[in-house]
C-alpha cells in the first residue's frame, strides 16, 4: 500500500493507505506479489503440454574436478528429454545440446512452444536461437526465484538426494553411466506407478563432443 500511496503523492494526490486498501478490496484486487504468483501458476497449468524446462546441475568428482550436467525435461510428463555431461559448458557445447534436444523433441512429437530457464550465462550463446528457430519461445525465470522453475528444481533435488549423494563420482564417463542408470530406474518406477503409457522418462546422457574424461 505504501508504494502505491507514494506514487500517488508524486502526482499530487493525497490519498490515505486505508482508502487505497478499501478500493482494492472493493474491486477484488489482491496484492501484487499474489497476482503475479497466480498468473504464473495459471500460465503453467494452461500450457503444461507445451513447456520444456532446463537447468544445470554441478557435480564434484573425488579428485575435486567439477562437472556440469545439462538436463531438459518435459513438464507434462516429467520425462527427461536430454541429459549431457561436460567439464567445459561453453557456448558451443550448450548450443550443440540445444540442437540435440530440438531434434529429439521433433522425433518424440512433443508440441513444445515454451522453454524455461534461468539467467545463467551458459545459455548466452546460440542455444536460445536454436529453439526460437523452431518456434519455441524462450522464457527466462526471474532472478533469485528458484520456485519459478520448481519442477526442474525438484528433479535436480531428487537426483542429488536419491542418487548422487550416495556415490563417489570418479570422472565424466562414470557420471554419465550413473545418470543413465538412474534415469532408467526412474523410468521403470514411473511406469509401475502410472497407467498412462505416455508418461515415460527418456534415458541416456550424451558424451560431450571432444571432451576428455
C-alpha positions as CSV (number, residue, x, y, z in Angstrom):
1,X,0.0,0.0,0.0
2,X,2.8,2.4,0.9
3,X,4.4,2.1,-2.6
4,X,1.0,2.9,-4.3
5,X,0.4,5.8,-2.0
6,X,3.9,7.2,-2.6
7,X,3.4,7.1,-6.3
8,X,0.1,8.9,-6.0
9,X,1.7,11.6,-3.8
10,X,4.3,12.2,-6.5
11,X,1.4,13.1,-8.8
12,X,-0.1,15.4,-6.2
13,X,-2.9,13.1,-5.0
14,X,-3.2,12.9,-1.2
15,X,-4.8,9.5,-0.5
16,X,-4.6,7.5,2.7
17,X,-3.4,3.9,2.8
18,X,-6.8,3.0,4.2
19,X,-8.6,4.4,1.2
20,X,-6.3,2.5,-1.2
21,X,-6.9,-0.7,0.7
22,X,-10.6,-0.2,0.6
23,X,-10.6,0.5,-3.1
24,X,-8.5,-2.6,-3.9
25,X,-10.7,-4.8,-1.7
26,X,-13.9,-3.4,-3.3
27,X,-12.6,-4.3,-6.8
28,X,-11.3,-7.7,-5.5
29,X,-7.7,-6.9,-6.5
30,X,-5.1,-8.7,-4.4
31,X,-1.5,-7.7,-3.5
32,X,0.9,-7.5,-6.5
33,X,3.1,-10.5,-5.5
34,X,0.0,-12.7,-5.1
35,X,-1.3,-11.6,-8.5
36,X,2.0,-12.4,-10.2
37,X,2.1,-15.8,-8.5
38,X,-1.4,-16.7,-9.5
39,X,-0.7,-15.6,-13.1
40,X,2.4,-17.7,-13.3
41,X,0.6,-20.8,-11.9
42,X,-2.2,-20.2,-14.4
43,X,0.2,-20.0,-17.3
44,X,2.0,-23.2,-16.3
45,X,-1.3,-25.0,-15.9
46,X,-2.7,-23.8,-19.2
47,X,0.5,-24.5,-21.2
48,X,1.7,-27.6,-19.4
49,X,1.8,-29.8,-22.5
50,X,3.8,-27.2,-24.4
51,X,6.5,-26.4,-21.8
52,X,10.1,-27.7,-21.7
53,X,12.3,-27.0,-18.7
54,X,16.1,-26.9,-18.5
55,X,18.7,-26.3,-15.8
56,X,22.3,-27.1,-14.9
57,X,23.5,-29.4,-12.1
58,X,27.1,-29.3,-10.9
59,X,28.9,-32.4,-9.5
60,X,32.3,-32.6,-8.0
61,X,34.4,-35.8,-8.5
62,X,36.7,-37.5,-5.9
63,X,39.6,-35.5,-7.5
64,X,37.7,-32.3,-6.9
65,X,37.0,-31.7,-10.6
66,X,33.7,-30.0,-11.2
67,X,31.4,-31.5,-13.9
68,X,28.2,-29.9,-15.2
69,X,25.0,-31.7,-16.2
70,X,22.6,-30.0,-18.5
71,X,19.1,-31.5,-18.4
72,X,15.9,-30.9,-20.4
73,X,12.6,-32.1,-19.1
74,X,9.1,-32.1,-20.5
75,X,6.7,-30.5,-17.9
76,X,3.6,-32.5,-18.8
77,X,5.1,-36.0,-18.3
78,X,8.2,-35.1,-16.2
79,X,10.3,-37.2,-18.6
80,X,13.9,-36.2,-19.3
81,X,14.3,-35.3,-22.9
82,X,18.0,-34.7,-22.9
83,X,20.9,-35.1,-20.4
84,X,24.5,-34.3,-21.2
85,X,27.7,-34.0,-19.1
86,X,30.8,-31.9,-19.6
87,X,33.6,-30.2,-17.7
88,X,33.5,-27.2,-20.0
89,X,30.0,-25.9,-20.6
90,X,30.9,-23.2,-23.1
91,X,28.5,-21.6,-25.6
92,X,29.3,-24.1,-28.4
93,X,28.7,-27.1,-26.2
94,X,25.4,-25.8,-24.9
95,X,24.3,-24.8,-28.4
96,X,25.0,-28.4,-29.6
97,X,22.9,-29.8,-26.8
98,X,20.1,-27.5,-27.8
99,X,20.3,-28.9,-31.3
100,X,20.2,-32.4,-30.0
101,X,17.1,-31.7,-27.8
102,X,15.4,-29.9,-30.7
103,X,15.8,-33.0,-32.9
104,X,14.6,-35.2,-30.0
105,X,11.5,-33.1,-29.5
106,X,10.6,-33.5,-33.1
107,X,11.2,-37.3,-33.0
108,X,9.0,-37.6,-30.0
109,X,6.3,-35.4,-31.4
110,X,6.4,-33.1,-28.4
111,X,4.5,-29.8,-29.2
112,X,6.9,-27.6,-27.4
113,X,6.1,-23.9,-27.5
114,X,7.9,-22.6,-24.5
115,X,11.4,-23.2,-23.0
116,X,12.0,-22.1,-19.4
117,X,15.4,-21.5,-17.9
118,X,17.2,-19.0,-15.6
119,X,19.6,-16.2,-16.4
120,X,22.7,-18.5,-16.2
121,X,25.4,-17.0,-18.5
122,X,26.0,-20.5,-20.0
123,X,22.8,-20.0,-22.1
124,X,24.3,-16.9,-23.6
125,X,25.5,-18.5,-26.8
126,X,23.4,-19.8,-29.6
127,X,21.2,-22.2,-27.7
128,X,18.1,-19.9,-27.4
129,X,18.1,-19.1,-31.2
130,X,18.1,-22.8,-31.9
131,X,14.7,-23.1,-30.2
132,X,13.5,-19.8,-31.5
133,X,14.1,-21.1,-35.0
134,X,11.7,-24.0,-34.2
135,X,9.0,-21.6,-33.0
136,X,9.7,-22.1,-29.3
137,X,9.6,-19.0,-27.1
138,X,12.3,-18.8,-24.5
139,X,11.2,-17.5,-21.1
140,X,13.8,-16.6,-18.5
141,X,12.7,-17.0,-15.0
142,X,13.0,-14.1,-12.6
143,X,16.4,-13.6,-10.9
144,X,16.7,-15.3,-7.4
145,X,13.3,-17.0,-7.9
146,X,14.0,-20.8,-7.9
147,X,10.3,-21.6,-7.4
148,X,9.6,-20.2,-10.8
149,X,11.2,-23.4,-12.2
150,X,10.3,-25.5,-9.2
151,X,9.5,-28.7,-11.2
152,X,13.1,-28.7,-12.5
153,X,14.5,-27.9,-9.1
154,X,12.6,-30.8,-7.6
155,X,14.0,-33.1,-10.3
156,X,17.6,-32.0,-9.6
157,X,17.0,-32.3,-5.8
158,X,15.7,-35.8,-6.2
159,X,18.7,-36.8,-8.3
160,X,21.1,-35.5,-5.7
161,X,19.3,-36.9,-2.6
162,X,18.5,-40.3,-4.0
163,X,21.4,-40.9,-6.3
164,X,24.5,-38.6,-6.4
165,X,24.8,-38.1,-2.6
166,X,25.4,-41.9,-2.2
167,X,28.1,-42.3,-4.9
168,X,31.7,-41.0,-5.3
169,X,32.0,-39.9,-8.9
170,X,35.3,-40.7,-10.5
171,X,35.1,-38.9,-13.8
172,X,32.8,-37.7,-16.6
173,X,32.2,-41.2,-18.1
174,X,31.4,-42.5,-14.6
175,X,28.9,-39.8,-14.0
176,X,27.2,-40.4,-17.4
177,X,26.8,-44.1,-16.5
178,X,25.4,-43.3,-13.1
179,X,22.9,-40.8,-14.5
180,X,21.8,-43.2,-17.3
181,X,21.1,-46.0,-14.8
182,X,19.3,-43.5,-12.5
183,X,17.1,-42.3,-15.3
184,X,16.3,-45.9,-16.4
185,X,15.4,-46.8,-12.9
186,X,13.2,-43.7,-12.6
187,X,11.6,-44.8,-15.9
188,X,10.8,-48.2,-14.5
189,X,9.3,-46.7,-11.3
190,X,7.3,-44.2,-13.3
191,X,5.8,-47.0,-15.5
192,X,5.0,-49.1,-12.5
193,X,3.1,-46.3,-10.7
194,X,1.3,-44.9,-13.7
195,X,-1.3,-46.4,-16.0
196,X,-0.6,-43.8,-18.7
197,X,1.7,-45.3,-21.3
198,X,2.7,-41.9,-22.5
199,X,4.2,-41.0,-19.1
200,X,7.7,-42.1,-19.8
201,X,11.2,-40.9,-18.9
202,X,13.7,-41.0,-21.7
203,X,17.0,-42.2,-20.7
204,X,20.6,-41.6,-21.6
205,X,23.3,-39.0,-21.2
206,X,25.3,-37.7,-24.2
207,X,29.1,-37.6,-24.2
208,X,30.3,-34.1,-24.8
209,X,32.0,-33.9,-28.2
210,X,35.7,-33.7,-27.9
211,X,35.7,-34.0,-24.1
212,X,38.4,-36.0,-22.3
213,X,37.4,-37.7,-19.1
